Amino acid sequence: MPDIDAAIDFYTNILGFRKLKETPRCTRRADNPDAPVFRVYGDRLQEVKVAFLTTGNGVGFELFQFIE
């Protein structure tokens, strides 16, 4: 089972990534039907958790946990 919190922990504590924004955040189609993630992944996706991380050299990194 996907676990975004465990992934965030791994990337920040082991690999030294840094969290950006309020991470993770949950987006529900019912609350925000026009969110870009729903345009990309289609009608089946109803809820997603997203985390925004960065590396030491400023490269952005996103993690997704699709909620069924």
C-alpha positions in Angstrom: 0.0 0.0 0.0 1.4 3.4 -0.9 2.4 5.6 2.0 3.3 9.2 1.1 4.3 10.0 4.7 6.9 7.2 4.7 8.2 8.3 1.3 8.5 11.9 2.5 10.4 10.6 5.6 12.8 8.6 3.3 13.5 11.5 0.9 14.0 14.1 3.7 15.8 12.0 6.3 17.9 9.7 4.1 18.5 11.6 0.9 18.4 15.2 2.4 15.5 16.6 0.4 13.6 19.5 1.8 9.8 19.9 2.0 8.2 22.8 0.2 4.8 24.2 1.0 2.4 22.4 3.4 3.3 18.8 2.6 1.5 16.5 2.0 -1.7 18.1 1.0 -4.9 16.3 0.0 -6.9 17.4 -3.0 -10.5 16.0 -3.6 -12.3 16.3 -6.9 -15.5 17.1 -5.0 -13.8 20.2 -3.5 -11.6 21.3 -6.4 -12.8 19.7 -9.7 -10.6 21.9 -11.9 -7.3 21.1 -10.1 -4.6 20.3 -12.8 -4.0 16.8 -11.4 -7.6 15.8 -12.3 -7.1 17.0 -15.9 -4.0 14.9 -16.2 -5.3 11.6 -14.6 -8.9 11.6 -15.7 -12.3 10.9 -14.2 -11.4 7.8 -12.2 -9.2 9.8 -9.8 -11.2 11.3 -7.0 -8.7 12.1 -4.3 -4.9 12.5 -4.2 -2.2 13.4 -1.7 0.7 15.5 -3.1 4.0 16.4 -1.5 6.4 18.9 -2.9 10.1 18.4 -2.2 13.4 20.0 -3.4 16.9 18.8 -3.6 20.0 20.7 -2.5 20.6 22.1 -6.0 17.0 23.3 -6.3 15.5 20.6 -8.4 11.8 20.2 -7.7 10.3 16.7 -6.8 6.7 15.7 -6.5 5.2 12.6 -4.8 1.7 11.5 -5.4 -0.5 9.1 -3.4 -3.7 8.2 -5.3 -6.6 7.6 -2.9 -9.2 5.1 -4.0 
